[in-house]
Amino acid sequence: MTPPASVDPRDYNARPYRGGDPYADHRPATRDFSGLTDLAGRRLGGSVLAANDEFFADRENLLVPGPAVFDPEAFGHKGKAMDGWETRRRRGTSAEQPHPADDDHDWALVRLGLPGVVQGIVVDTAHFRGNHPAEVSVEATHVEGAPSPEALMAAEWTEIVPRTPVYGHAANDFATAVGRRWTHLRLKQFPDGGIARLRVYGTPVADPAWLSALGGFDLAALEHGGTVEDASDRFYSPPENIIAPGRSAKMDDGWENRRRRDHGNDWVRLRLAAQGSVRALEVDTAYLKGNAAGWVTVLGCDAEHDPDTWFEIVDRTRLQPDSPHRFLLDTPLTVTHVRTDVFPDGGIARLRVYGSLTDVGHAALVRRWEELAG
């Protein structure tokens, strides 16, 4: 939407940078999307496929992990070097009409790393204080395979964030309400400007045909539709890391909680992709050398039959720092949820739950896939 006549677009500008910590006056997001997956994350396979303009700063910066960096002394041949996506200034058609038209905009096409239901979006204009867009909107589509930018531009798009004014040097957050699965987004900025980061928070939706073709796979993995439902502690790093792709690369790439000063223990509860027959598990403490969990217990639950009963998959076992631990089950167990308890506290880097879908699990995935097709 266009701002009301009573709203001055300059009200959305930030103050000029005067030195010191550039994030000191950064406007934070108002919504908490923790616990959701950044579906556009690079480590999940997200990518900015194309943009109509990236004159000042590259479109790929939108998905770079971590906050945008600001160097007040960094200039290049085209002007100020910015850690974000920045387009040139639009102009009107003539001296008599020097301003861009109301609908003029720049766009970027984003492929989600995982298809899923988008529940929240953050358009962060960090360090773009007087050169951020006046407004943004976000559209979504679902296209199978690996479509070209040209094929995507011809697809049918659904608006999930309406055209809305945004603040400069701010994490502008939006809740979305369209409960469908998407594979691609189109980010629009009106009429031009710079955006530092784009985060797309939601729930992955696994393709049942793909998982069935795999046969055996990690039922807890993010890329297969696994989800962290709850955890006792998120102090140092999020528990979602333990089901992320690949091996942990450094200490904060796993889940680390604070030191307990009572006689309890910490835990993470996961929902698997669907009901599965579990045959093996792996608990990895990579890069956790002086702060790995001391012992671990893994419990399972089959919510399809008895959601209130938990049974032991791996009994309490001593963990070694910076080491993978593999557990082969004597007989396969039918499970929909897994709870990992660590004693008394400490971190784990990855949890893998290997098995295959049951007939019930496959049918549930097919129903969900079809229900979210829109």
Secondary structure, DSSP 4 states (H G I P E B T S, - for coil): -PPPTT--GGGGPPPPP-SS-TTTTPBPPSS--TTSEETT-GGGT-EEEEES--SSB-GGGGG-SSPPP--TT-EETTEE--SSEEPPPP--SSSSS-SPPTT--EEEEEEEEEEEEEEEEEEE-TT-SSSS-SEEEEEEE---S---HHHHHTS--EEEEEEEE--SSBEEEEE----SEEEEEEEEEES--EE-EEEEEEEE---HHHHHHH-SEETT-GGGT-EEEEES--SSS-GGGGGSSS---SGGGSB-PPPP-SS--EEEEEEEEEEEEEEEEEEE-TT-SSSB-SEEEEEEE-TTT-TT--EEEEEEEE--TT-EEEEEEEEEEEEEEEEEEEESS-BBSEEEEEEEE-HHHHHHHHHHHHHTT-
